[in-house]
């Protein structure tokens, strides 16, 4: 059901010796959400993913998967999870069909259910034409597809994908992103990555980790709101003194960029465009450029991570 809570994480913590890799993080995943776990290398993403998948025990905190406590009832909770680690656990000497059949049997599916599951995941992951090929002869992109198909065999509501696009070429990358978006319509997907374009291309929500803590959590659309312009670049053939530009309504700082170009810093939600136009016309500034400057998501990510680290 759309919007149903699938994963609830409360004060999740894990340390390695004196290093706290994950520090009391909290979040929720619902059906229809693709949650991007974003952070620098070493931020704690993979440790979090491994705890969510049940392959690493937390020091403290609680993980509930589809209403089941992962620590109290691990077997039942893991039935609701499909996990794709960064390196898919595949046997290179097996064919695709053999690998998937073997994995389906490990999940406890009987022969009839195995056949149905193989047909379903091969169609979903674009593997129909490579069923008889050896895993070792497949490209990196197809091996990732097999790993994802393997995670889908038991039809889990939750998918945990750790760096699923690492090493893919641009065409494979596009195909994997589209597959993740499709899966996100009927599942809850957690996608770990250190690449901002991955989050922009495939995710509905984003969480940014830094030094084991969450420094941002919310819908991707909300993060986009941080891109609202607070700078206005203007070009003037007959510029006034900088002090005159600084007196325009809403302007808090003026940078002289040279050659008649200036960057006007203004408060968020305040646009001095109209004042610039009126003064330029009235005072003969000969305006030839007026461009709002938006903070890129990459800069927002840097500000959240490196800014948090600096703090």
C-alpha positions, 0 to 999 in steps of 0.5 A, a space after each residue: 500500500 502506498 505510503 505504508 511504513 516499511 522501515 523504521 530506524 531508531 537511534 541506530 549506533 555502531 562503533 569500531 573500537 573508538 570510532 563511532 561509524 554510525 551515531 544514533 541515526 533515525 529515519 523512516 522508509 515508506 512504500 513508493 519511496 526511493 531513499 538515497 543515502 548520500 555521503 563522502 566515503 567513510 561517512 557510515 553509509 555501508 555500515 548502515 546498509 549492512 545493519 539494515 540488511 541484517 548482516 551486521 549487528 548494531 551496538 544500540 538502536 532498533 530496526 523494524 522491517 515491515 513491522 518486525 523487529 530485526 533483532 528479535 525476529 531476524 528470520 522473519 524480518 529478513 524475508 522482507 528485505 532484498 539486499 544487493 551489496 556493492 559486490 554481488 555474491 555471484 558464482 562466475 562458473 554458473 549460468 544466470 538461470 542456475 544462479 537464480 534457481 540456486 538463490 531461489 531455493 535458498 529462499 525456500 521457494 519450491 520448484 513451481 515457485 522457482 519457475 515463476 520467480 525466475 520468469 518474473 525477475 528476469 523480465 523485470 531486470 532485462 535478463 530474458 536473453 542471457 539466461 544460459 550465459 555464464 556469469 563470468 562472461 557477462 559485463 559489469 552491468 549485466 552482473 549488477 542486473 543478476 545481483 538485483 534479480 537475485 535480491 528480488 526473487 522472494 518478492 520483498 517489499 524492501 530493497 537495500 542497494 549498496 552502490 549499485 551503479 559503481 563501475 557501470 558505463 553511461 548506457 548501463 548507468 541509465 538503464 540501472 537508474 530507470 530500473 531502480 525508479 520502476 522498482 520504487 513505485 511498488 517497493 521501498 528502496 534504500 540506495 547508498 551512493 557517494 554520487 549526487 547525480 545518482 540521487 537526483 536521477 533515481 531518488 524521491 528522498 535523500 539523507 546525507 551522512 557525515 561522520 556517522 550522523 545524518 546532517 540532512 533528511 527530507 524529500 529531494 524536492 525540499 533539498 531543491 528548495 535550497 537552490 533558491 537564488 540569493 545572488 544576482 549577477 548584473 552587467 553594466 556599461 556605465 556602472 555607478 559606484 559600488 555604494 549605490 548598488 549596495 543601497 538597492 532594496 534587499 542587497 546585503 553585499 556587492 562583489 565587483 567582478 570587473 569589466 562592469 559586472 557585479 554580483 549582488 548578494 541578497 536575502 533569500 526570498 527577496 529579489 532586487 531585479 525590479 529595483 535594478 531595472 528601474 535604477 538602471 533606466 533612471 540613471 543610465 547604467 546601460 544594463 546588458 546582463 541580469 542573471 540569477 545565480 542558483 546554488 548547485 546541489 553539489 555545492 549544497 552537498 559540500 556545504 552540508 558535509 564539509 560545513 558540518 565537519 568544520 563545525 
